[in-house]
């Protein structure tokens, strides 16, 4: 099945990533990693006959460090994987240091990359070296009480988190391997075992962010290929969504019925000639893929356990683009 996505209104970002549907507010969250930005925008009517919505006026939260991912918190506000720490952000834009993994003290600058909550509301978040040094990253699990557990070491560019409908499989990509791997996932403890390859994205691109639909299909953003590819649980190619931007970074199911697929793209690393050839690079795109997605749970935090120290105000900025 071949599908085409349409561009959305917000202006291009540099390393646009991590789309998350905020069901409680009916809007979309996403990040621009290296710019340290968290964006939010509602769905609005599109001024054409496509039958698809657009994204409306955007508000932006600016932080003082790279922002790898954002998640909704069950008790309100946001959880942000930023720099090498986890921050909570309240509805007024005040950010509080919540937890941090034990990052190696070896002189290699690192940052958070992709992150997502598992079916029990624990956040899985990966790191990478700023310069992409192979094997310098890890995959961590942040529990609601602030405990951080290392799940994987020797990761290069941690990406691609999503769970099967029954919560017993985790799909994961360490992008330079060009593979999406699958783990057995214990829904109670969060333990990962039995890692094995699911699909190889081939020479055209590398797997980045992903989303899972209610039929168990895995929708994978393929960086470098200008595509989102959907695979069945046995690794068979099911559908391809074409995007007029080569660096496709992630995707998520959004909307009241989770029947829309939003796709993020990036301009990071493109030459002036490539940018000229890809004028829509860095934008968000949307399509209706004919399936519904699984909801992404909020971070299941306990308000009594959130520390009250180390708060820093960050001003939300409004933008009509």
Secondary structure, 3 states (H helix, E strand, C coil): CEEECEECCCCCCCEEEEEEEECCCCEEEEEECCCCEEEEEEEECCCCCCCCCEEEEEEEEECCCCEEEEEEECCCCEEEEECCEEEEECCCCEEEEEEECCCCCCCCCEEEEEEEECCCCCEEEEEEECCCCCCCEEEEEECCCCCEEEEEEEECEEEEEEECCCCCEEEEEEHHHCEEEEEEECCCCCCEEEEEEEEECCCCCEEEEEEEECCCCEEEEEECCCEEEEECCCCCEEEEEECCCCEEEEEEEECCCCCEEEEEEECCCCCHHHHHHCCCCCCEEEECCCCCECCCCCECCCHHHCCCCCEEECCEEEECC
